[in-house]
Amino acid sequence: MIGRIGRWIEDRAHLSDLWRSQMVEYKVPKNLTFPYAFGIMALVAFAIQVISGIFLTMYYQPDVNRAFDSVNYTIMKEVPFMWLIRQVHAAGANFFLAVVYLHIFTGIYYNAYKKPRELTWIVGWLIYFVLLTTALTGYLLPWGQLSYWGMVVTAEIPTSIDSAPIIGELKIGETISLWMKGGYEIGQITLGRFFGLHIWLLPLILLVLVSLHLYLVRAAGISNPEGVEIDKKKEGVPFHPYITLKEGAYVMGYLAVFFFFVFFHMSHFLPADNYDPADPFKTPAHIAPEWYLLAYYTIFRSIPDKFLGFVAFNLVLLLLLLLPFLDFSPIRSARKRPLFLVMFIVLVISSMALTVLGTMPPTPTNAMLGLLFTAGLFSFFLALPIISLVEWGWYKARGGSQT
């Protein structure tokens, strides 16, 4: 009976042909390294967030008078095993963003944004931006002290636009802040708006973008670590079983680490201060964004002028989007680009330092260090056109050789 149903479906859907063309006959470079697995890890993390989020939505109440209790009592204590789903979702958000950051740095190192993959990079940037917005909207939903006051601070950041000499008179920043909050203070409208964005609109956009990103990866092919394009018909190895088995092992390792934190170290993802209900009249001692926004936060607060700080951290996002057009060198992969490798190391060190500084008090020394590493971050993007021109000279001198 099962066999007949399977044949009936196969005659109409031709799933075996799809499997053969997309998995068995699809060729990839045979020297793919471990960092290439961050893409599939991100996909698994996305699936975990969607599934766990669906279960949480069944019991969460987007009401300022009930949200906190629905999370900390109904979900965490009353419904069997929902505490596990909540912890999986909370830890999963952090792991998802961590893997995405590693995926981004891997793409930069291997120059995976170069022709013909510029569109793949742009769609990947859109995924990153929407993911940050999704995480930001979800951060408010528990309606705890840190959630509430973290959003208070975040909603005030756009008002720094109004400190600009000319455009400040238009009150654009205040308008954006009011739109985010749905009024002059964070309340029921804010919570309802963020709930709708977090569980419906933004995940739908992410699903479309992730699907498009996967299609573009397949259409353009996976980049070679050595920076040399392969002949898909003559070179490379079949994606299945060579890559699927290798990446499957990496995913199992990822899940092992993930569930280790879920069961034994959830304090990293559910801070104690957020177990207190939101109180508009009691400000916590230390308010800082989540770790995945700390680098931008450090850039913003390190620059004395609020408007310039706002422009600076948004400019980083813009430069990241424009990376394929800033780096027009014919040589691919940092393995063969010593100047690029030096600047890539500067980028990594600056990003990590800015993240760490974001956890520290805003002292004059930390502000100075923040400016220093902000300059290091921008130097990477500003150096790319210069490095590209130099490498074009090397490329022509070697007769068009990558080595």
C-alpha positions, 0 to 999 in steps of 0.5 A: 500500500505504501509502495503504491502511494509512493509510486503515485506521488513519484509519477506526478511530482518526479521527486527522484529527478529533483533529488538527482539533479539537485543533490547527486548531479550537482557538483561542488569544489572537493576542498570545501572546509569546515567554515562552509558548514555555517550556512547549513547550520544557520538553516537548521537554526532558522528551522528550530526558531520557527518550530519552537516559535509556533509552540510558544505562540499558542500560550503567549498573551500579547497583553501588558498585563498578562505577557510576563505571567504567560511567559514565566508561569504558563509557559515555564511552569504550568504547561508540560515541557514548554519550559524546554521549548522556551529555552530552545527558542531563547538560546536558539536566537543567540546561536542563530545570530552567532552562526550568521556572523560566522557565516558572514565573516567566512564569506568575506574571507573567501570573497564569496561576494564577488562575481557572479555572487553579488546578488547572493551577498545582497540577499544575504545582507537583507537576511541579516538585517531582517534577522536583527529586526526580528531579534529586536522585536522578540526581545520585548515580548517577555515584558521583563525589566531588561526587555522593557528598558532595553526597548526604551533605549533603542527607541530613543536612538533615532531621535539623535537625527534631530540633533543635526543642524538642518534636517533636525528641524524636520523631527524625523528622528522623533517621528521614527521613535513614535512609530516604533513605540506607537505613541509617546511611551512603550505600552500595549500598542508597542507590544502588540505591534512587535508581537505581530512583526515577530511572529508573522511579518518578519518570519515570512520575509525571512522565509522568502529571503532564505529561499531566494538565497538558497536558490542563488547559491545553487544558481551561482555555485558554491565558491572555491576556497582557493578562489578559482571557479570549477567546471561544474561538468568536469570538476568537483564532487557530487553534493550528495553523498560527499558534502551532505555526510560531512555537513551532517556530521558538523550539524550533529556537533552543532546540535550537541553544543546547542543542547548542552547550553539549553540544559546546563547554561541557560543563564547566559540567555535568560538574565536574572534581571528579566525575571522581574516584570517591566516597571516604567518607574524603576530603571535597571542599573545597567542597560545594554543591548544584546551581544549581537548589537553591542558593536553598533552600540559601542560605535554610537556611544563612542562618538561625542556627536549623537547624530554622527554616531547614528550615521556611523553605525548605519554606515557600517551596515551600508558598507557591508551591503556595498562590499561586492562593489568596494572590492573589485580585485580580480584575485579571490580568497584571502589565502592569495591576498596578503594585503586583504588578509591583514585588513581582514584581521583588523576587521575581526579584531575591531568587531570583537573589541567593539562587542566587548567594549559594549559590555563595559561602562561608558568611561572616557578611556572606553570611549577612546578605545571605541573610537580607535576600533571604530576607525579600525572597522572603517579602515577595512572598507576604505582600504578595499578599493586601494587594495583592489587597484594594487592587486589589479597591477599584480594580476596584469604583471602575472599575465592574468594568473591568480597565483 
